[in-house]
Amino acid sequence: MNDEGPLDAYSAVVVGVAELLTPRVASLRIRGRHGEASGSAVVLSSEGHLITNAHVVGEANRGEVAFSDGTVASFELVGRDPLSDLAIVRADRSVPAPPEYGDADRLKVGSLVVAVGNPLGLAGSVTAGVVSALGRSMPARGRTTARLIEDVIQTDAALNPGNSGGALADASGRVVGINTAVAGVGLGLAVPVNATTNRIIYSLLHDGRVRRAYLGLVTSPAPLPPAWADRSGQGTALRVVEVVEHSPAEASGLRRGDLILAVGGTPLGDAQSLQRRLLDDAIGTRIEITVLRNGALVDAVAEPTELVD
């Protein structure tokens, strides 16, 4: 007879995920001009790559990585992207096999998640909770540019600063996020692992940086007028708050107050959906932007340049 209750089943899931991921999450120690910093990182490849937060490595190019089994190695920076708060480092010796990576876009509010970190002195720090919100955004800043990190996962799994760069996993032990910040008491945030961040990871691995396209727009989500919402089946659009002088957006004829409905024929509903279009393949490519202006549809053609940070 099986007497396992809901709490026992919950514990079994958390224990299983912890046993799977703890050996694959390392602590990072970085010594720089401003003293010592630390955080966590997750094995990314069998070639010694680990993924962490850009804010954990800061401006450092090397440091030390330590695993829960006592393995210690030196690492060198492969690439960092402050605008997604992701960075990749590579250890100078063999590391445990990488975990399975999932797709954060399949998460639902209420999904069980487990946060695994390896802060110095707290090897194998594990907390569990649920996804409390999806689709949130979080500001990130490069040297000269600010940007929103898209589709941030909000969870009530307790985090501390040393967990930054650690894994957020689903109930099957698949890594679906990289813990990135402590947002408040009982609140944690994680950069999602999804199609967009996979492109960023690929760029960091192969080029050491991420190239982004630049339009020169400041936008904000806004509701469509009821008549247009009924006609298009689209409830929201992006209102142009500012058009940067001498930018591709200004050259295209876009104006403050325009409501952006679609880019390249794809309907938009929020700032994140526009940002997803502005990676390296959009640089120098003519894109059609459909806006609602004074009650009429207007098409503008813009050619994004490369964002320089």
Secondary structure by P-SEA (a helix, b strand, c coil): cccccaaaaaaaaaaaaaaaccccbbbbbbbccccccccccccccccbbbbbbccccccccbbbbbccccccbbbbbccccccccbbbbbbccccccccbbbbccccccccbbbbbbbccccccbbbbbcccccbbbbbbbcccbbbbbcccccccccccccccccccccccccccccccccccccbbbbbcccaaaaaaaaaaacccbbbbbbcbbbbbbbbccaaaaaaacccbbbbbcccccccccccccccccbbbccccccccccaaaaaaacccccccbbbbbbbbcccbbbbbbbbbccccc
